Amino acid sequence: MDNGTLKRPRHAYTDIVTTTQVTLVQIDNYGPWTVTPEPRREMDLQTMQSRLFADIAQFVGSRDGYAFFTRFDNMVAVTNGLDDRDHERLQATIRNRYPVTVSLGVSVAERPIDALEDATGRIQAAGSAQDHSRTEVLAGEYVDAPGDDDLSIAHFDVNDATGKYTDQLNEFDSFIRIEQGYAALMKRLREEHGALSFFVGGDNIISICPDMTEADYRATIDHVSEAADVDFKVGVGRGRSAHEAGFAAKHALEDCRYEGTTVEFAAPTAVTR
Ligand SMILES: Nc1nc2c(ncn2[C@@H]2O[C@H](COP(=O)(O)OP(=O)(O)OP(=O)(O)O)[C@@H](O)[C@H]2O)c(=O)[nH]1
C-alpha cells in the first residue's frame, strides 16, 4: 500500500456536538471613568486598555483558554477548563493592579453565540455597564463534564496577503482590505452558524465555531470572496481547550499551505501541546 496516497477524512469531526464556555469580561463603569474628573489623555487610556488585555490574555492563556480584545472595554474569552475560582482570581488580580474592576458573565452552549448571549444577559441583569454601584459581578455556569472535542476553532488566513497587499499598498489601504474581509467573514459566520470571529493581527482571524462541514466552510469563504473580494483559507481543529483546538487549527492551516487547499481539518490525533 502506498501511504503517500492516503487522505485524511475531510469530515473528521462532523456530528460531534460542540460545548463552548464563553466569558464576557466587562470593565465596570468605564465610560464615566475615562472622563473623570476630566477627559483623560487618549494614549494613557490606550496603554491601560492594552495592558489590561495583555494580562487577561496571559491569565486565560496560561490555563489554555483564549481571550480576544474585541472593543477593549468589553472582551470575550473562551474559558473551557476555567472554573469559578479561576474567574474570582482573575477579578482579584485586576482589582489589585488596575484603577478599574471587571465584571464576568460565563455561560455554556453548543453554539458560541448562544453562550455569549447568555453570559451577557447575566451581567446585564445585575445592572448597566455605567452603573457605578455595579462592580465585580461574577455570574455564570461552567462546563461540568469536559470532553476531548468540546471546542471547534477555525483559523482563517488571507491568501498571499503579503504579495497582494503588504508589498503593494500603503498600510492604511492594506488595512481597509483586510478589515473588509474580516467584516464579511465575521457577519456571515455569526448569521449562518452562530460562530464568533476575532481579528488577531496581520491577516488572521480566529473563529469559535459550532460543528461545521467542509461544505459550510467553503460556502463561507466563497461568500466572502464575492462580497469583499478577499480570499481566505482555513484550518479547523477540535480540542478540550481553546489552546488544543486552536493549535490543531494552526497545523491544519499549514496543511492548506502545503497542499494548496482551501479547507483542512486537523487529524483527530494531531499533536496539540
Ligand atoms: N495572530 C497571528 N498572526 C499571524 C499568524 N501567522 C501569521 N500571522 C500574521 O499574518 C501576517 C501575514 O503572514 P502570512 O499569513 O504567513 O503571509 P501571507 O502572505 O498571507 O502568506 P500565506 O498565508 O502563505 O498565503 C504576518 O505578518 C503576521 O502578522 C498566526 O499564527 N497568528
The ligand as an SDF file (V2000), in Angstrom:
LIG
                    3D

 32 34  0  0  0  0  0  0  0  0999 V2000
   -2.1260   36.1680   15.2140 N   0  0  0  0  0  0  0  0  0  0  0  0
   -1.4240   35.5260   14.2610 C   0  0  0  0  0  0  0  0  0  0  0  0
   -0.9110   36.2140   13.2430 N   0  0  0  0  0  0  0  0  0  0  0  0
   -0.2130   35.5400   12.3110 C   0  0  0  0  0  0  0  0  0  0  0  0
   -0.0060   34.1400   12.3770 C   0  0  0  0  0  0  0  0  0  0  0  0
    0.7050   33.7660   11.2940 N   0  0  0  0  0  0  0  0  0  0  0  0
    0.9250   34.8980   10.5790 C   0  0  0  0  0  0  0  0  0  0  0  0
    0.3670   35.9700   11.1800 N   0  0  0  0  0  0  0  0  0  0  0  0
    0.3030   37.3610   10.6820 C   0  0  0  0  0  0  0  0  0  0  0  0
   -0.0500   37.3320    9.3120 O   0  0  0  0  0  0  0  0  0  0  0  0
    0.8630   38.1270    8.5710 C   0  0  0  0  0  0  0  0  0  0  0  0
    0.9900   37.5600    7.1920 C   0  0  0  0  0  0  0  0  0  0  0  0
    1.6390   36.3050    7.2650 O   0  0  0  0  0  0  0  0  0  0  0  0
    1.1930   35.0630    6.3830 P   0  0  0  0  0  0  0  0  0  0  0  0
   -0.2490   34.8110    6.5680 O   0  0  0  0  0  0  0  0  0  0  0  0
    2.1260   33.9330    6.6820 O   0  0  0  0  0  0  0  0  0  0  0  0
    1.5230   35.5990    4.9070 O   0  0  0  0  0  0  0  0  0  0  0  0
    0.7230   35.5380    3.5300 P   0  0  0  0  0  0  0  0  0  0  0  0
    1.4060   36.4860    2.6290 O   0  0  0  0  0  0  0  0  0  0  0  0
   -0.7380   35.7280    3.7320 O   0  0  0  0  0  0  0  0  0  0  0  0
    1.0440   34.0700    3.0210 O   0  0  0  0  0  0  0  0  0  0  0  0
    0.0770   32.7840    3.0170 P   0  0  0  0  0  0  0  0  0  0  0  0
   -0.6880   32.7940    4.3220 O   0  0  0  0  0  0  0  0  0  0  0  0
    1.0200   31.6130    2.9500 O   0  0  0  0  0  0  0  0  0  0  0  0
   -0.8340   32.8940    1.8480 O   0  0  0  0  0  0  0  0  0  0  0  0
    2.1040   38.1860    9.4300 C   0  0  0  0  0  0  0  0  0  0  0  0
    2.8240   39.3760    9.2170 O   0  0  0  0  0  0  0  0  0  0  0  0
    1.5710   38.1270   10.8320 C   0  0  0  0  0  0  0  0  0  0  0  0
    1.2080   39.4510   11.2330 O   0  0  0  0  0  0  0  0  0  0  0  0
   -0.5620   33.4260   13.4920 C   0  0  0  0  0  0  0  0  0  0  0  0
   -0.4380   32.2150   13.6440 O   0  0  0  0  0  0  0  0  0  0  0  0
   -1.2750   34.1760   14.3960 N   0  0  0  0  0  0  0  0  0  0  0  0
  1  2  1  0
  2  3  2  0
  2 32  1  0
  3  4  1  0
  4  5  2  0
  4  8  1  0
  5  6  1  0
  5 30  1  0
  6  7  2  0
  7  8  1  0
  8  9  1  0
  9 10  1  0
  9 28  1  0
 10 11  1  0
 11 12  1  0
 11 26  1  0
 12 13  1  0
 13 14  1  0
 14 15  2  0
 14 16  1  0
 14 17  1  0
 17 18  1  0
 18 19  2  0
 18 20  1  0
 18 21  1  0
 21 22  1  0
 22 23  2  0
 22 24  1  0
 22 25  1  0
 26 27  1  0
 26 28  1  0
 28 29  1  0
 30 31  2  0
 30 32  1  0
M  END
$$$$
